[in-house]
Amino acid sequence: MSRSSGTLTESGRFTKAYRDSFGNKIAAHFDKYCQITNPVTFCALEDIYRPAFSRKEWAALCRLLETKLGKDCLSRSTQFELYLPSKPGQSSWQRKHITFRFPDKMMRPGLDLEYADLEPAVQANLDAWLKRAVSLKELRRELWNRCDKLLDFGWQSQVHYGNNGWRGAPTPGQGCNTPGQVHRIWPEVLTFMGADVVGKVRNANMKSKLPEFFQGYGSPEQFRCESVWFHDGNMDGSDAYTDEEMRFEKRKFEALTQILVQMSLMMDVDHVKHYPSVHV
């Protein structure tokens, strides 16, 4: 096995460490895209947190937070949660919710608030941002999963190498092992692999051989939503997706592809501070 350095091994294949981290790397870029394209249009502290208290309660809280004794007595946090409407019986960790951070970095009691308890005017102001934030979060999950499976997904932990004992090794046939394969499957992703990787692809003399299949998606054509999917996880069963289901999956893939192009224009942009975290 060739020695590994950085993104690629000496043979031009992705290292295991790089494959394991690539999904998170892309998702972090996507977070910046969400923060820039869906800016917060309200103040979480003034519009959501503060109205949870009466005037007297808020005045008392502020007075306590000015004293050492009050700070020591209160359970304080830098954030609070807003829980969205959910099915009866769901626990807090199962419910969709938004984590808001105090913009002034001051520590206050970390409340668990309910969307249904907000004033109608506050709900109306929150809804436009919230609807898009939830949709983007679902797209983020899809993007992470695709990028995770795009690179070689298989890794055998128990492979014997002569007298050297048991060692790990790639499982052949699953996902892309080289930048050239990524370029043939989903070229918009290549930009996020670095200039050195892009350069290797541009200087290649031959097209890379396509992977055989992708874990959870199937063939390269199925990964790109160019052929039908099946409801069995391996994309090769008898329960085929309907035309409507396939159109939906294709729209998601096309949306993510377009977003990747836009993301490439903001790679060097910083994350927006104190941006809410969406949990769906």
C-alpha positions as CSV (number, residue, x, y, z in Angstrom):
1,M,0.0,0.0,0.0
2,S,1.4,3.4,-0.9
3,R,2.1,6.0,1.6
4,S,-0.5,8.7,2.2
5,S,0.1,12.5,2.2
6,G,-2.7,15.1,2.4
7,T,-5.7,14.5,0.1
8,L,-4.3,11.8,-2.2
9,T,-2.0,8.8,-1.9
10,E,1.0,8.4,-4.1
11,S,-1.2,6.4,-6.5
12,G,-3.6,9.3,-6.9
13,R,-6.4,7.8,-4.8
14,F,-8.1,9.6,-1.9
15,T,-6.8,8.9,1.5
16,K,-9.1,7.3,4.0
17,A,-8.9,10.3,6.3
18,Y,-9.9,12.6,3.5
19,R,-12.9,10.4,2.5
20,D,-14.0,10.3,6.1
21,S,-14.0,14.1,6.5
22,F,-15.1,15.3,3.1
23,G,-18.9,15.2,3.9
24,N,-18.4,17.4,6.9
25,K,-16.1,19.8,4.9
26,I,-18.8,20.3,2.2
27,A,-21.5,20.7,4.9
28,A,-19.5,23.5,6.6
29,H,-19.3,25.4,3.3
30,F,-23.1,24.8,2.9
31,D,-23.7,26.3,6.3
32,K,-22.1,29.6,5.1
33,Y,-24.3,29.5,2.1
34,C,-27.4,29.2,4.3
35,Q,-26.2,32.0,6.5
36,I,-25.6,34.4,3.6
37,T,-28.7,33.5,1.5
38,N,-31.1,33.3,4.4
39,P,-30.2,36.2,6.8
40,V,-31.9,36.5,10.1
41,T,-34.5,39.4,9.8
42,F,-35.3,39.6,13.6
43,C,-33.6,39.9,16.9
44,A,-33.8,36.6,18.8
45,L,-33.2,38.3,22.1
46,E,-35.7,41.1,21.8
47,D,-38.4,39.4,19.6
48,I,-38.4,35.9,21.0
49,Y,-36.6,35.6,24.3
50,R,-37.5,38.8,26.2
51,P,-41.3,38.5,25.5
52,A,-41.2,35.2,27.5
53,F,-41.0,37.3,30.6
54,S,-43.4,39.8,32.1
55,R,-42.1,43.3,32.6
56,K,-41.5,42.7,36.3
57,E,-39.9,39.3,35.7
58,W,-37.5,40.9,33.1
59,A,-36.6,43.7,35.4
60,A,-35.9,41.3,38.2
61,L,-33.8,39.0,36.0
62,C,-31.7,41.9,34.7
63,R,-31.2,43.1,38.3
64,L,-30.1,39.6,39.4
65,L,-27.7,39.3,36.5
66,E,-26.0,42.5,37.6
67,T,-25.0,40.9,40.9
68,K,-22.5,38.2,41.7
69,L,-25.0,36.4,44.0
70,G,-27.6,36.4,41.2
71,K,-25.2,35.1,38.6
72,D,-24.1,32.3,41.0
73,C,-27.7,31.3,41.8
74,L,-29.0,31.3,38.2
75,S,-28.4,28.5,35.8
76,R,-27.1,30.4,32.8
77,S,-26.3,29.7,29.1
78,T,-25.3,31.6,26.0
79,Q,-28.3,30.3,24.1
80,F,-31.9,29.2,24.2
81,E,-34.2,26.8,22.3
82,L,-37.4,27.4,20.3
83,Y,-39.3,24.2,19.8
84,L,-41.6,23.8,16.7
85,P,-45.0,22.1,16.6
86,S,-44.6,18.4,16.9
87,K,-46.4,15.1,17.2
88,P,-47.7,14.2,20.8
89,G,-45.3,12.1,22.9
90,Q,-42.0,13.2,21.2
91,S,-39.2,13.8,23.5
92,S,-37.2,17.1,23.4
93,W,-34.3,15.6,21.4
94,Q,-36.7,14.2,18.8
95,R,-38.5,17.5,18.2
96,K,-37.6,20.0,15.6
97,H,-36.2,23.1,17.2
98,I,-34.0,26.1,16.7
99,T,-31.0,27.0,18.9
100,F,-30.6,30.8,19.2
101,R,-27.5,32.4,20.6
102,F,-27.6,35.7,22.5
103,P,-26.1,38.3,20.2
104,D,-24.5,40.3,23.1
105,K,-22.7,37.1,24.4
106,M,-24.3,37.7,27.8
107,M,-25.2,34.6,29.7
108,R,-28.9,34.2,30.7
109,P,-31.2,31.3,31.7
110,G,-31.3,28.9,28.8
111,L,-35.1,28.6,28.3
112,D,-37.0,26.0,26.2
113,L,-39.7,28.1,24.4
114,E,-42.6,26.9,22.3
115,Y,-43.4,28.3,18.9
116,A,-47.1,28.1,19.7
117,D,-46.6,30.5,22.7
118,L,-45.2,33.3,20.5
119,E,-47.3,36.3,19.7
120,P,-48.9,36.1,16.2
121,A,-46.9,39.1,15.0
122,V,-43.6,37.4,16.1
123,Q,-44.6,34.2,14.4
124,A,-45.3,36.1,11.2
125,N,-41.9,37.8,11.4
126,L,-40.2,34.5,12.0
127,D,-42.1,32.3,9.5
128,A,-40.4,33.4,6.3
129,W,-36.9,32.8,7.7
130,L,-37.9,29.6,9.4
131,K,-39.5,28.0,6.4
132,R,-36.4,28.5,4.3
133,A,-34.1,27.5,7.2
134,V,-35.9,24.1,7.6
135,S,-35.8,23.5,3.8
136,L,-32.1,24.3,3.7
137,K,-31.4,22.0,6.6
138,E,-33.0,19.1,4.8
139,L,-30.9,19.9,1.7
140,R,-27.8,20.0,3.9
141,R,-28.5,16.5,5.0
142,E,-28.9,15.3,1.4
143,L,-25.7,17.1,0.4
144,W,-23.7,15.6,3.2
145,N,-25.0,12.1,2.4
146,R,-24.2,12.4,-1.3
147,C,-20.7,13.7,-0.7
148,D,-20.1,11.0,1.9
149,K,-21.1,8.3,-0.5
150,L,-19.5,10.0,-3.5
151,L,-16.0,9.1,-2.3
152,D,-15.1,5.5,-1.8
153,F,-17.5,4.4,1.0
154,G,-16.3,0.9,1.6
155,W,-13.5,0.2,4.1
156,Q,-12.7,-3.2,5.3
157,S,-11.3,-3.2,8.9
158,Q,-10.1,-6.8,8.8
159,V,-7.8,-7.4,5.8
160,H,-4.8,-9.7,6.2
161,Y,-1.4,-8.7,4.8
162,G,0.9,-11.7,5.0
163,N,2.9,-11.6,8.2
164,N,1.9,-8.0,9.0
165,G,-1.4,-9.0,10.6
166,W,-4.8,-7.5,10.1
167,R,-5.0,-4.1,8.6
168,G,-7.6,-1.8,6.9
169,A,-8.0,-1.4,3.2
170,P,-10.4,0.1,0.7
171,T,-13.3,-1.9,-0.5
172,P,-13.2,-1.9,-4.4
173,G,-16.2,-0.9,-6.4
174,Q,-17.9,1.6,-4.2
175,G,-17.8,5.3,-4.9
176,C,-15.1,7.4,-6.4
177,N,-11.4,6.7,-5.5
178,T,-9.8,9.4,-7.6
179,P,-10.5,13.1,-8.5
180,G,-10.9,12.1,-12.1
181,Q,-13.9,9.9,-11.2
182,V,-15.5,12.7,-9.2
183,H,-15.1,15.0,-12.2
184,R,-17.0,12.6,-14.4
185,I,-19.8,12.0,-11.8
186,W,-20.3,15.4,-10.1
187,P,-17.8,18.0,-11.5
188,E,-19.2,20.8,-9.3
189,V,-17.8,19.1,-6.2
190,L,-14.2,19.1,-7.5
191,T,-13.7,22.8,-6.7
192,F,-13.9,22.1,-3.0
193,M,-11.1,19.6,-3.1
194,G,-8.4,22.2,-3.6
195,A,-6.3,23.7,-6.5
196,D,-3.8,20.8,-6.4
197,V,-6.5,18.2,-7.0
198,V,-8.2,20.3,-9.7
199,G,-4.8,20.6,-11.4
200,K,-4.3,16.9,-11.5
201,V,-7.6,16.4,-13.2
202,R,-6.9,19.1,-15.8
203,N,-3.5,17.6,-16.6
204,A,-4.8,14.0,-16.9
205,N,-4.3,12.4,-20.3
206,M,-7.2,9.9,-20.0
207,K,-10.7,9.8,-18.6
208,S,-11.0,7.9,-15.3
209,K,-13.0,4.7,-15.3
210,L,-16.4,5.2,-13.7
211,P,-17.1,3.6,-10.3
212,E,-19.4,0.5,-10.3
213,F,-21.9,1.8,-7.8
214,F,-22.5,4.1,-4.9
215,Q,-23.7,3.0,-1.5
216,G,-27.4,3.8,-1.1
217,Y,-27.7,5.2,-4.6
218,G,-26.7,2.5,-7.1
219,S,-25.0,3.0,-10.4
220,P,-23.5,6.3,-11.6
221,E,-26.6,6.9,-13.6
222,Q,-28.8,6.4,-10.5
223,F,-26.5,8.7,-8.4
224,R,-27.1,11.4,-11.0
225,C,-30.9,10.6,-11.1
226,E,-30.6,9.7,-14.8
227,S,-32.2,6.2,-14.2
228,V,-34.9,5.0,-11.9
229,W,-34.4,4.3,-8.2
230,F,-35.8,1.5,-6.1
231,H,-37.2,1.4,-2.5
232,D,-34.8,-1.2,-1.2
233,G,-31.7,0.8,-0.2
234,N,-29.5,-0.8,-2.8
235,M,-31.3,0.6,-5.8
236,D,-31.6,-2.7,-7.6
237,G,-34.9,-4.2,-6.3
238,S,-38.4,-4.4,-7.8
239,D,-40.2,-1.6,-6.0
240,A,-39.4,1.3,-8.3
241,Y,-39.8,4.9,-7.6
242,T,-42.8,6.5,-9.3
243,D,-42.3,9.2,-12.0
244,E,-43.3,11.8,-9.4
245,E,-40.8,10.6,-6.8
246,M,-38.0,10.5,-9.4
247,R,-38.8,14.1,-10.5
248,F,-38.6,15.2,-6.9
249,E,-35.2,13.5,-6.4
250,K,-33.9,14.9,-9.6
251,R,-35.0,18.4,-8.6
252,K,-33.1,18.0,-5.3
253,F,-30.0,16.9,-7.2
254,E,-30.2,19.8,-9.6
255,A,-30.8,22.2,-6.7
256,L,-27.7,20.9,-4.9
257,T,-25.7,21.2,-8.1
258,Q,-26.7,24.8,-8.5
259,I,-26.0,25.5,-4.9
260,L,-22.5,24.1,-5.2
261,V,-21.8,26.5,-8.0
262,Q,-22.9,29.4,-5.8
263,M,-21.0,28.0,-2.8
264,S,-17.8,28.1,-4.9
265,L,-18.1,31.8,-5.1
266,M,-18.1,32.3,-1.3
267,M,-15.6,29.7,-0.2
268,D,-13.4,32.4,1.5
269,V,-16.3,34.1,3.2
270,D,-16.4,33.9,7.0
271,H,-19.3,32.3,8.9
272,V,-22.0,34.6,10.2
273,K,-21.5,35.0,14.0
274,H,-24.3,33.9,16.3
275,Y,-26.4,32.4,13.4
276,P,-29.1,30.1,14.7
277,S,-28.7,26.3,14.5
278,V,-31.6,24.3,12.9
279,H,-32.3,20.8,14.2
280,V,-34.8,18.9,12.1
